[in-house]
Amino acid sequence: MIFVYFVSFLAGILWGTTESINKNITEKQYSSFSYFLIQMSLNLLLYAIPFIMFGTIPRQPIVYFYLIVPVIFILLGNLFLIKAYKTEDISNINILSRSSLIITFLTGVFLLHEKVSVWNIAGIVIIVLGMLTISYEGKRIKPSIGFLLALASGVLMGALAYFRKLALYYINPISVVFSGQLFMTIILLLIPKSYQDVKPIWTKYKKRIILSRFTAVSGFYLINWSFSQGNISIANTNYETAFLLSTLLIGIWILHEKKNTRKKLIGSFLCILGIILLNFF
């Protein structure tokens, strides 16, 4: 069982590495749509093989509604995230994107009628405090544009979990993920701005982009394997903790994001504490 939880921790590091690479290659001069199209197209290729082997095509019409709504959320959420990368530190962005946990928690309580404890509620409050910490300047909250974009991205990512859960009643996780990647790629191909900077981005960052796609897909499969083999609350806590810590460390020591280091460390600590309360109590 220890190995299972080690794998979930490794998955968080891989996803943290993915997002750090995405931040490192994001430039203001290039279209966010172009970055997103490159990422989704490569993801689609990597997810196609397991889908061919184990995937299923939905037969109930309602499933397509459950699949398409999250695609819209993911599309907007990722575009907001890429835009946030252009103005905000990765170590801040991934604290702010923990707003997804809050939205997922609320949909679970109010829409799926899941049971919660006082400790769960305390966890949500602590996560909110962690996010507010990094935007606190002087005696007031002063959010930047990057702050608001990262926050909005987290809200959208949290909202899609409800629809994905509904889709999983009908088809397996591999089919859900592949369908999402397929629909997003199709939508992006219909947007002219998506083609605008594909060539210069790919030419300049090809090696890093390929590496980020393998870390992203590997991380996805590892965390889902951990969920299937062990206690989800422990695996998810390991994953979220490793994700936050890896992006924080990479941001500070590799990407040289030295500004407001103390606030980043405090915000990360509060978010990790909140994640533990959400998952273990």
N, C-alpha and C positions, 0 to 999 in steps of 0.2 A: 504493500500500500504506500510505503514511503516513496517508491519509484514513481507511482502515479502522481503524487503531489509534487515531486520534483519536475515531472514533465509539464504540469500546469504552470509552474514557476518559469520554466524554460519558454513556454508559449508566450507568457507575458513579456519576457525579454525580447523575443523575436518580434512581437508586435511593437514594442517600444523602439526597437531598431528600425522597423519599417517606417514608423512615423517620423523618426529622427532623420532618416534619409530623405523622406518626402519634404521635410522642412528645409534640409540642406540644399536641395535642388530647385526649390521654388523661388523664382525671380519675379519682381514686379512687372518687368517688361513683357512677360509671356502670359498668354491667356490661361485662366483657371480651367476653362473647358478643355483645352488641349492637354493639360496635365491629367485631367480626369479621364479623358478618352484613352490615353496611353495606358493608364493604370487598369482601367476596366477591360480593355481589349486583351491585355496580357493575362489578367485574372481569368477571363473567360476561357482562354486556351488551356490554362492549367487546371481549371475545374471541369473541362469537357471530358477528359478521360474517365474520371470516376463516375460522372453522370452517365456516360455511355454504358459503363459496366453495371452500375447499381441504381441509376435514376429511374423515375417514373413520370409519365405525362399525366397531369391532372385531368380527370374526367368530369368533375363537377364544376359548373360555371362559376360558382361562388369562390372557388379557390383562386381564380385569376384575379378577382377583386382583392383578395387578401395578399396576393403577390405584387400587384401593381401599386397599391397604396404605399407600401414600404419603399418601393423603387423611387417614388417621388420624394419621400423623406430622405432617402440615402443620397439622391441626386443633389438636393438642396443642401443637405448637411455636409456633404463632402466639398461642394463648391464654397460654402461658408468657411470650412476648415482650411481649404487651400488659400483663400483670401486672407484668413487670419495668419497663416504662415508668413505672409508677405510683410506683416507689421508687428507681430508679437513673438516672443520667445517660445520655443517648443516646451520648455519647462513650465511656463505659465499656461499654455494652451491646453495641455493634458490634465492640469488641475481643473481648469474651467469646464472641460468637456465631461467631467464627472457628473455634471447636471443630468446626464443620461441615466445615471443610477436613480436619481430622484424621480424622474418621470416614469421610469420602469416600475419603481416602487409604488407610485401613486396609481398607475393603471392596474397593477396587480391587486391593490387594495380595493379600489372603487369599481373596476370593471370585471375583474376575475374573482373578487370576493375572497382573496387570500388572507389568512390570519396573520396578524402582526403583534409584536410585543412592544412594551415601553422601550426596550433596548433598541429595537429597529427604528423607532421614531427618533430616539436620541442619536442614532447613527446618521440619519438624514440631516438633523440639525447641525451636527458636527461637520458633515460634508459641506453644507452651505457656508458655515463659518470658515472652512478651509478655502473655499472659492472667494469669499469676500476679503480674506486676509491679503491676497496679492493685489487687490485693487484699492486697498486702503492707503490714502496718502494724507498726512497731517491729521486732521480731525474729521475727514469725510471720505465717503466712497467716491472714487474718481475712475470710472471704467473707460478704457480706451476703445477705439473702434474694433481692434483685434480682440479685446476682451468680450465685447458684445457678439462678435461673429462666432467665436469659439463657444460661447454660452449657448447661442442659438443652434449651433451644430449639435451640441450635446442634447438639447431638448428634442430635436428632430430624431436623433439616433435612439433616444430613449422611447419615443412614441412608436417607432416602428416595431419594437419588440412585441407589442400586443397583437399586431396583425400577423407577424411571423408565427406566433404561438398558435393562432387560429389556423394558419396554413398547415402547420405541422400535424394537425389532427387528420389531415387527408394524405399528405405526401411526406417522404423522408427528408432529413436535413440537407442531403446532397442535392436533391431536386430543388429545394427551396433556394439554396445559395446559387446554383447554376441558373435558375430562372431569373433571379434578381440581377445577376451579372449580364445575362442575355438582354433583358428588357432595358437595362441602363445603357448598354452599348448601342442598342438600336436607337434610343432616344438621342444620345449624344451624336450619332451619325447624321441625325436630321437637323442638327444645329450647326450652321455655317462656321461659327466661332471655334468649334471643336477642331477644325482642320488648320486653323490659322497659324499655330506655332508648333505643330507636331514634329515637323522635320528638324528645326533648330534644337528643340528640347531633346529629341531622340539622339541627334548627332553629338550634342554636348554631354549628355548624361546617361548614355546607353548602358554602361556597365552598372552604375548605381541603381538605375531603374530596374534592370533585370534582377539584381540582388534583392531589392526591396520587394519584388513580386514573389520571390521564393521564400523570403522570410515571412511575408504576409500569409501566403497559402500554407506554409509549414506550421505557422503559429495557429492558424484556424483549425487544421486537422488535429494538432496536438491537444488543444484545449477541449475539442469535442471528444477526443479519445479519453481524456482525463475525466470528463463529465460522465462518460459511459462506464468507466471502471471504478470510480471512487465517489466519495461524498461531494456533491456539487457545491455545497456551501464552502467547504475547505478549498476545493480546486479553484473556484471563482475568486475567493479571497487571495489565494496565492497568485493567480493570474493578474488581478487588478493591482495588487501590491507591486509585483515585479514590473508591470507596465509603467506605473507611476515612478518608481525608483529608477528604472533604466532611462526613461526620458529625462528625468531630472539630472542624473549624472552625466548623460551624454550631452545634454544642453549646456551644463555648467563647465565641464572639463574638456569636452571635445569641440563643441560649437562656440565656446567662450562666451556664454550668456551670463556674465558676472553681475549684471545689474540686479539689485534687490534680492541677492542670494538668500538673505535671512528670511525674507517673506516667503520665498519659494519653498524653503525647507519647512517652515512652520505650516504653510498651506498644505504641503504634501503629507506631513505628519498627521494633520487633522483629517484629511481625506482618507488616509490609510486606516486611522482609528475608526472612522465612520463606516468604512467598508467592512471592517472586522465585526462591528456591532450589527451590521445588516445581515451578515452571513452566519454568525455563530450563535446569536441569541434570539 
